[in-house]
Amino acid sequence: MTGRNEKELEGVSLLGNQTNVYRADYAPEVLETFPNKHPENDYFVKFNCPEFTSLCPKTGQPDFATIYISYVPGERMVESKSLKLYLFSFRNHGDFHEDCVNIIMKDLIRLMDPKYIEVWGKFTPRGGISIDPYCNYGKKDTLWEKVAFDRLTHHDMYPEKIDNR
């Protein structure tokens, strides 16, 4: 059996903890990482958060979205329960949609130093319009920097139909 030993799980305290506090204020400090067992391999890790909520900074009205996070890990990976608690911490956070996805991406870059990451927010319509901001990052001076540019310039070339929300 190939599991993680205690040293590899050092710093991971939220997984399996039944007494977690669900913060209702922006809390990047809840994010945790663990070592990537395969840093020599390039592979994507993808997360979907279909119940993301934040607040409009002007009206205080709730905004709802599915947040998609895809990244190619380097030496560290984000622990999924801490990511869930982190995303939940936006619940009472007031920021525009574009700011939320960029904040999420930058916090994860600081946390993990991934080779590549992208964050896409698909917000439900409010006032008859939806906003779907996308941002990405490729590690400077690597092939992932070019991948980031290519993915950004070709992002959403085939927009979805409005009936699939």
Number of C-alpha atoms within 10 A of each C-alpha: 3 4 6 11 8 9 9 14 14 12 11 18 15 18 13 9 10 7 7 13 10 14 16 16 15 18 16 19 10 19 22 24 22 18 19 15 13 12 15 10 11 13 15 13 13 13 15 14 16 14 11 20 21 26 19 16 14 9 8 13 13 15 19 20 21 17 24 17 22 18 25 20 24 21 16 18 22 21 18 15 19 21 20 16 21 23 25 22 21 22 20 19 20 21 18 15 24 15 12 21 25 19 15 21 23 17 15 23 18 9 17 19 19 21 22 25 25 22 26 23 25 21 21 16 14 12 6 6 8 14 15 16 17 20 20 22 23 22 18 11 8 11 12 18 16 15 16 19 14 11 14 15 10 10 12 10 7 7 7 9 7 7 5 5 9
